[in-house]
Amino acid sequence: MYDLVIKNGHVFDPSTKTDEVKDLYIHEGQFCDKDEVDPKAQVIDAEGLYVFPGLIENHCHCYYGATDLGIQSDLILIPNGITSAMDYGSTGYVNFHDFRKNVIDHSQMTIKAYLSASPTGIIAEKFFENFDPDRMDEACIKRCYEKYKENIVGIKVRLGIDNLSVWGTRPLERAIEIAGDLGLHVAVHVKDSPIPVSEIAGLMRKGDVWVHMHQSKGHNFLDENGVLDPEILKAKERGVLFDGAGGRNSYSFRMIRAQLEQGLKPDFIGTDIVSFNAYERPMFSLPYMMSVFMALGLSMEEVIEKVTVAPARIMGMENRIGTIRKGAKGDLAIMRISEEPRILTDTNKEELHVDKLFMPMATVKEGTVLYRNIEV
């Protein structure tokens, strides 16, 4: 019952440099050789379709039932070819145990998380986290991380106009100090921030993640002449990572174009999907955002790498997820690429003409078919 064969699909995997029509075999939840599969294994004929490693949603909020932002990840993400996900700071040390017990342990997906530097994380949209640096309890954060280190990948802090108050960059500085003591990196949400981006970038270390790189409100990556802030490029050169998550109001086609033209590409493509924007435009879903970036100039290989290999690496699961190599988890996203012309819009209602759209057709998690379109 755990053996599966995917036949005749166009297998595309940047991690193994695979780009060809071939069959794939899964035995007891892992990719394997043909002779290891039971002759009576389930077979899916993927002729005319692309077969990718299971997608990884790099940026979502899936603390369902305990915050008004939380999505039910299995219901929303799996039908979009997503088999693993990263929660970006929905919980702090106060409620991470509940998140682990009631979300992570009950999901069919692989879920890891950034722990919010705020004690309670995000409870409600109208009551942002309290990032008072004096309330970041290092002992409690350390205790939470030591208990759940297999689930926690870093610490999340938010620098936005809604929650900075009088603290300036101190929340980021304190989060970096705590994370450094634990050997973790920091993800910093920057949206409509009153702080110049150069000041924030100067504090960030190799492996830290800048969230919402394409947002256009307040201080952003471009000056009045459309030139990229040099401190951003310096940060990129020293290993700071950049998250292209869209969200409800955090991305702009104009910003993406300008950044790509000046040599800045996202390290990850995500959505920042929450209960308020699931299947809502302009963000809609991860395959939708993948289509946006390919239309704006990224190659197929770059797009797939940024939703498989790159997030798998930061999750500490490289060669186990986001790949089709033998012995890895048998996770797959089977998709049709529609070539019907469409017009997409961004946060600012700018239009983008696309001629290719990723259309999810089936999702496989560790050899089990969790979603399958009737056409497959």
N, C-alpha and C positions, 0 to 999 in steps of 0.2 A: 504493500500500500504506500510505501515511501519512495518507490522508484518511479522515475519520470524520464521520458525522452522528448526532446524538442527537435523536430525534424524540419529541414529545408529552410530554416530562418537565416536571415542575413545577420550574422553575429558580429557585433561591433563592441570592442572592449579595449580602451586605451591602455589598460594595465598590462595586457598581454600582446598588444599591437595586433589584435585580431580584427580583420575587416573582410569577411568572406562568408559565403553561404556554406553552412556546415551544420551538423547535428550536435546536440549537447545531451549529456547523460548525467543523471542525478541518482545517487544511491544512498539511502539512509540520510538524506538531508544535505549531502555534499556532492560537488561536481566530481565526476569519476570517468574512468575509461569505459568504452562500450561493453567490454566483456564482464564488467562488474554488475551490469544491470539485469534484473530479472526479465526473461523473455516476455512475461506477461505484464510488463510495466505499462503505465498509462502513457499514451502518446498524444502530443499536440502537434498538428501540422501548421507551421508558421510560414508557409510559403508566401512570398510577397511582403513579409513583415520584417521589421528590425527586432533583433533580440539583444538587449543591453543587460549588463549587470543590474541587479535590483537598485533602483534609485535611492539616494539618501537625501532626505529633506534636511538641509543644513540649519534651517532656522524656522522653528515653529513654537507654539505654546499649547501644550497638550495636558495641562493639569485640569482635566475635565471634572466638573462637578464641584470644584472648590474655588474657582475664579471665573468671573464672567467672560474672560478671554479664552478659556480653555476649549479646545476642540476634542472630539472623540476620535483619536488618531486612527484607530483601525477602520472606522467608518469613512473618514474623510480622505486619508492618505493612501491606503492600500489600493483602491480602485484607480489611482493615478500612477501605478507602477512603483510606488514607494514602499520599500521594505525595512528601512531604518530611518531614524530621525533624531534630531538634536533639539531639545527644549532649551530655550534661551532665557533662563533666569526666572521662570514662573514661581519658583519656591526659594525660600531661604532656609537657614538651619532650623527654624521653628517647625516648618511643615514638610521638610524633605522626606521624612520617614513616611508620612501619609502618601506622598506622591509616589514613592518607591512601592509601597504596599498595594495601593489601589489603582495605579496607572501602569507603571513599568512592569510589575510582576504579572499583571493581567493582560498585557498586550501581546498580540501575536508578532508584533514588530520588535526590532532591536532599538531600544531607546536609551540614549545617554543625555546628560544635561549639564548646563552651566548652573552653578549655585549662585543665587543672587547675593550680593554683598549686604543687601537689606535683610533684616531678620526674617521678615514674612514674605518676601518676594512681592509678586503682583496679586493683590486681592481683587481689585475692581478697577475698571478703566478710569473712573472718575476720581480715584484715590491712588495716585502713583506711589511707588515705593518711597520710603524715607531713606535717603542716602546720606544722612548726617554722619560724617566720618567718625564722630565720637561714639556713635551707636553701632559701629561695625565691631562686633565682639569676636576678636581673633580666636579666643579659646573655644568658643562655641562653633565657629566655622571650622576650626581644625578638628574638633571632635566629630562633627558631621562628616567631614571629608574622610577621616580615618575609618569611619564605620561604613561609608558607602563609596569608597574610592573606585570601585568597579563601575559605578554609574556616573560619577562626576568628572568632567573634563577640564573645568576651569571656573573662574568667578566672573560674574556679570555685574556691570555697573552702568548706570544711565546718566548721560550728561545732556539734558534737554531743558528747554526754557520752562517746562512745566514743573520740574522738580529740583532745579539747582539751588534755588533760594540764594543764600549768601555764601555758599561754600566754594564757588569757583571750581578749580581743578582738584581740590582737596579730596573729594570722594574717590577720584581715579587714583590719586597718589596713595591713599590709604589702601585701596583695593590691590594695587600693585605690590605694596609692602607685604600685605597678608599673603597674596598669591605667591610671591617670591619665597616666603618662608616655607610654603608647602610644595614648592616646585611646580606650580601651576601657572598657566597664562590667564590673561584677562580679556574678556570681550567687552568693548565699550560702545554703547549705543549713543550715537551723536545725531541728533535731529533738531533742527531749528535752535541750535545752541548759541548763546550769547558770547561764547568763548571762541576766539579765532582758532581755526583748525590747525594752524601751525603750532600753537601752544599745546594743543592736545597731542598732536603727532610727535612732538619732541619728547613726551613722557613715555611713549609706548616702546615696548621691547620686542625683540625677535619672538615670534610665535603669538604675540597678542593680536587680537582681532578687532578691526574697525568695522562697526556695524552701520549699515545704511550709507554706503559710500556715494550713492547716486541721488541723495536727497538734495533739494534745491532751495530750501528755506533758510533764512538767516545766514550765518557763516557756512559756506560750503567750499568745495575744492577749487572753484574757479574764481579768479578775480574779475573786476569789471570789464576786462578785455577778453575774458574767456580763457585765460591762461591758467594752467594747473599750478597750484601752490607748490613751490619747490620742496617744502618740508614734507609734503605727502610722498613725493618721489624718493626723498631720502629715507623716509620710513620704510617704503617698499623695498629699497635696496638693502636695508639692514634686517629684513625678514619679518616686518609687520605684515599681517595678512588682512585682506579686504573682502568683506562680505557684501555680495550684490543683492541681498534680500530686498524685495520690492515693498511689501506692506501696503497699507491703504493709501499712504500719502508720502512715500519715501523714495520714489524713483521718478526719473525724468529721462525721456529719450534724448533730449538735448545734452544732459549731463553725461549719459552713457557714451554718446557719440564723441563728445569732446574729450573725455577721458581715454577712450580707446585710441583716438587719433594722436593723443600725446603720450601714448605708451603705458597707460595704466589699465590693466585688466583685473577683473575680480578674481579672487582665488576660489570663491565658492559662489554658486547660484542657489538662492533660496527664495522663500516667499514671505517670511514673517507671518505665516498664516495663523489666524485667530478665529474665534467664533463669528466675529463681525464681518470677515472678508472672505470666508471660504465660499468659493464659486461666485464671488462678486468681482466684477471688473472695477479697476483696471488690472488687478493682480491675478485673480481667478484660481490658478493652480501652478504647481511646479512645472509640468509639461508646457503650460502656457508661457511661463517665464523663460523656459529653455528656448521656445520658439522666438521670443523677443530678442534674446541675445544672438541667436543665429542670424536673424534678419538684420541685426545691427553690425554684423561683421565677424563674429566668432565662428570658427570652423566647427563642424560636427564633432571632431575629436576634442576640441577645447571645451565645448558645451558638456559633453558626456563626462569628461575628466572632472569637471567642476561639480558634478552631481553624483560622482561615484568615488574615484580614487582620492581626491583631495579631502572631502569630509571623512572618509574612512581613516585617513592618516591622522587627522586631528582627534578622532574618536579612539585612537589607539588600536584600531582594528584593521590596519592595512594588511592585505593579502588574505583576509578572512571575510570581508564584505566589500562590495564595490568592485568585484572582479569575478571572472569565470575560471580562474586557474584551478587546477585539480586540488581537492582537499578543502577549498573554500566553501562557505555556506552556499547552498544551492538557491540563491536569490536571483530572480530575473524580472525584467520589465520587457514585455513584448508590446511593440508599438507599430502602428501604421503611420507613415508620414504623408499627411494629406497635402496635395499640391494645388488645392483650390485657393485662389487669391482671397485675402481677407484684409480688413482694416482694424488694427488694434489701437487703443489709446492709452496714454499714461496718466499720471496723477494730474497733470496740467491740461489734459484734454488734447494734447498734441497727438496727431495721427501717425501711424506707422503701417505701411503697406507690406504685408508678408505673403510669401508664396509657398511656405512650408510650415506645417503645424503638426507637432507631435500629438498623436491620438492614442491613448492607452487602450490596449486590447486584452491583455492578461497580466496578472501579477503572480509570481511564484515566490514563496518564502520557505527556504530549506526543503525544497522538493514538493511542498504542498501548494496546490493551486488555490489561492485565496480570492482571486477575481478573474472572471473570464467573460469577455463579450460574446454574445450569442453568435457572432460572425466567425469566431475562431474555432 
